[in-house]
Every structure is written in C-alpha cells, then in structure tokens.
C-alpha cells in the first residue's frame, strides 16, 4: 500500500430483502432493454416485460411507478455507464489520444446493450411526444452534459494553451459528433468504432491549433 493512502472500505452487503429487490429491478431493466430493442418502446407491455424477467406485474410496480418511470431508469443506467466509461478513459496525460480512446469507449458503451443506439434515438423521439417525459429526459441529458464538461475541463488543463472556445461549447460539439456517429452507424452498420476515435482526435488537434493562434477565415475578410 502507498504510504498515506487509505484503502477504500468494502461496501457492506445489502440485507437479503434489499438484495432481492435490487436483483428484481436489474432483471426487469434487462428485460426492458431486450424487448424494447426488439419491438420498440411502445411494443412490449408491462405484463410482457415482467413475464420476460420471470416476475409478475406486482413485482414491476414494486420497482417502477409506470412504464415511463421504467424508461427513465433505463436512461439513468445508460447515462451513468457512459459517464463512467468516459471518465475511465481519461488520465489527463495525453488529451488527443485519450479523446480518441474515450470516443471509442463511448460508442462501445452505448452499444453494449441490445439496440443501445436505436433505443437512445427512440427515447429522443418519445420525449418529443410526451411533455413530462421530455422534461425529465432534458434534465438527465443536462446532467450528462455537465459530466462531459467536467471531463473536458480536466483535459483542457493539459493543453499548452487553452482554446478560446468555452468548454461548454466544446462539450456540445463532442456530444453532437457522438450522436451523429451513432446515427451513421444505424444507416451503415459496417462503420467501425475506431472511426469515431479518429474524428475526436482530429477535432482535438484542431482545438490545439486554435489555441496556438490559428483562426478560420471569415466571410468578407
């Protein structure tokens, strides 16, 4: 052990009842991911999801208030996985190569559940049709954006000169490229995840160029 560093304490095991409830909730989420990927968000009923997980409708309502509540839990699970993957790919030593690695990890994480990218775009469309769900979705997406901003701030500390662009705008650009690449993969599944890594590496090289004094030509100049 490194001197002065306290080893993290192991989490206390959950009581049997809480453990069973957590396992039931996880099984329901797994069933929802699988069935919604196959049939769309409106395809499986609550009965279908509960039965696929091996439980009754009562078990469903013991964990989720409604189908929309289940959807939000699915989004929370995926957004948490994405932020953990991005943070885990960043050591703060090499912004360009780490950006490429994080970009690949992002695509892999989204696609690590059946139809992950398809489900994300379905959630976006669903939010457009349901006002309360959109409010909650926007809130979760905003939280994800904040996490990306935090990660980018850590990266920016490694640039010799910091880009003029606000880090919040850079985060929006990164998200737009990630979402756009996921959409392209829906159209052309042969696109390899590494291409998105190349995109982000080029983008961060461009940020370095901007920070070094390069400016794009403007109309009328």
N, C-alpha and C positions, 0 to 999 in steps of 0.2 A: 504493500500500500504506500502511496506517495505521502510523505510527511505532511501533516497539517490538513489532509483531505479526509473528511469523514465519509465512510461508505454509506450509500443510501440504505435506509431501512426497508426491509421487505414488507410489502403490503400485508396487512392482517387478512387472513382468509375470511371470505364472507360467510355469514351464518347460512345454514343449509337452505332455509326458505328464500333468502335473498339470492343465493346462488342459483336455485332452481328458476326463480323469476328472471334473472339475467339470462340464463340459458334459453328459456322460453322466448324471451324478447329477441335474442340473437337468431333463433331458429325462424321466428316469424319474419324478421328482416331478410334473412337469406331466401326464404320462400318468396317474399315480395319481389326481391331483385330478380329472381329466376322467372317468375310468372309474368311480371311486368315487362321484362325484356322480351319474352316470347309473344305476349298478347297486347302490349301497350298498357298505359296507365289505367285506362278505362276498362280493360279486358277482364282481369280477374276480380271476382267479388271478395268481400271479406271472408265469406264462407270458404271460397276457393283457397285463399291464402292460408287460413287457419288449418284447413284439411291437409294442404300440401306440406305444412310444417308438422303435421301429426297432432294437432290440437283442435279444440272446439272454438266456436265463436266467442264463448265466455273468456277463454284464455286471451283472445285478441283484445277484447275490451278491458281486460285487466292490465293491459300494457299500453294501449293506444285509445284515445278518445274517439277517433274517427279514421277514415281512410286518408284524409288529408293530413291528419296528425302522423300517421304512418309515413306518408310521403316526406314530411319534414324530418322525421327520424332518419330516413334513407339519405336525405340531403346532408344532414348533420354528419352522418357516418362517413360519407364520401368526402365532404369538405375537410373533415378532420384528417382523414387519410392523406389527402392531397397536401395540406399544410405540413404534416409530419414528414412526408416524402421530400418536399422542397427544403425544409429546414435541415433534414438529414443529409442532403446533398451539398450543403454549404459549410465549408470550414473557414472561409474568409481569407484564403491564401492566394487564390487564382480566380478572379471574378469571371473571366471569359470562359475558361474550361469548366468551371463549376456551374456557370449558367447553362452550358451545353448539357452537362450531366443532369442538372435539375430539370431541364426541359424534357429530356428523355424519361426521367423518373415520373414527371407529371403525366405524360401520355400513358406510360405503363400502369400507373396507379389508377387513372380513370378507367382503363380497360381491364383492370384486374377483377372486376365483377362482370357477369354476363351482360353484354349490351350496355356497358357503362356510359359510353359517349351518347348512344341513342337515348338512353334514359335521361341524361342531362338535358338534351335538346327537347325532349318531351316535357320535362319539368318546366322549362322556359315557356313552351307553348301553353302548358296548363296554367301557368301563372298569368298569362295574358287573358285567360278566360275566367279567372276566379280572383276577385279583388282581394279578399282576405288572405288567400294563399300567396298572392303576389306581394302583399305587404310583408309577410313572414319570409318569403323567398328573398326579397330585396334586402331584408335585414341580415339574413345569413350570408348572402353574397357580399354585402358590405363588410361583414366581419372577415370573410376570406380576403377581401381586398386589403384590409388593414394588416393582416398577417403577411401578405405579399410585400406590402410597403415596408414592414419591419425587416423582412429578409433582405430587401434591396438596400435598405439603409446600412445593413452590415456589409453588403458587398461594396457599396459606394466608399466606405472607409478605406478600401484597398486601392482605389484609383489614385494615381499620382496627382491628377487634377480632377475635381468633381465636375460632372456635366452641369450645364446651365439649367437643364430641364428639371422641374420639380419632380421629386421621386414618386409622388402620387400619379403624375402623368406617365412616368416610365412604367409603373405598375399596371396602369390601364393598357398601355401598349403591349406589355408582356401577356396580359390576360387575353387581349384581342388576338394576338398571334397564336396562343394556345388553343383558344376556342375555334379559331379559323382552321387550324391544322386538324383538329378533331373532326370538323365538318368535312374537310377534304378527304380524310380517311373514310368517312361514311360513303363518299362518292367513289373513291378509289382505294379499296382495302389493301392494295399492294404497296401503298406508301409505307416506308419503314419509319419507325420511331426516331431513328438516328437523324433523319432529315430535319425534324423539328429541333434537334440539338444543334445542327449546323445553322439553322435560322437564328437561334438565340445567340450563338457565338458571333455570327456576323453582326447582329444587332448590337451586341456589347462592344465589339470592335468599333462600330460606328459611334457609340457613345464616347469611347475613348478618344476618337478623332475629334468629336465636337468639343470635348473638354480640353483638347490640345490647341483649339483655336480655329478649326475648320468650320465654315458656315455655308449652308446651302445657298445657291443662287436664288434671288427673289425676282418675281416678275417686275419688269420695268427697270431693273438695275443695270 
